[in-house]
């Protein structure tokens, strides 16, 4: 068996393809990034641990490494001192956060259980209850036919013609019963104002 015929051991390259040299630009980009991350992660995280809440550290570390990968010249291998660049990027992120006034989510978080939520104005609630009670009293004092016609229209959402047909009265008579009920309710409402 010839060397070129040997199956490639999980490299994903077709047989016979020579491997590029280690210094070839673009080769091993993922491996180089993983190596940089493994080498410098603890130091970058330490910079953030002193200045932000622990739950924010992983996101800020990730942002720092994202900046490194998007730095001009990174892909071409011009970045000679990644540790210095990472420290500088981390400090820059902290300065930007301080300048923009970003606070910790924990500090800015207001727990629902901790707040006393303002309910409706108790005075307004009492006024509305009183108004409703007066309207109910006014409806209760109407004669039975007027009360039925009004409730059929307002509660059952029936049209005047439907009420006219059900009650066996003219449309004009239905209108008069509704007007009489509304007048009694308005009078009861205005009595306390």
Number of C-alpha atoms within 10 A of each C-alpha: 5 5 8 12 9 10 12 13 8 6 9 7 12 10 14 12 9 9 9 11 9 9 9 10 13 14 14 14 14 10 10 12 14 12 12 16 15 10 12 17 18 11 14 25 20 12 16 20 15 10 10 14 14 12 12 14 19 15 10 18 25 15 15 23 22 12 17 19 15 10 13 12 12 17 14 10 13 10 16 10 8 14 16 11 17 21 17 14 20 22 16 13 18 17 12 12 13 11 9 8 9 11 13 14 11 11 8 9 9 10 8 8 7 7 8 7 8 6 6 8 8 9 9 10 11 11 11 12 12 14 17 15 14 20 19 13 14 20 21 11 12 17 11 11 12 20 19 17 24 26 16 17 17 12 8 10 12 15 13 20 15 15 20 18 12 10 13 10 12 13 14 11 14 24 16 13 19 20 14 16 23 16 13 17 21 14 14 20 17 11 9 9 5
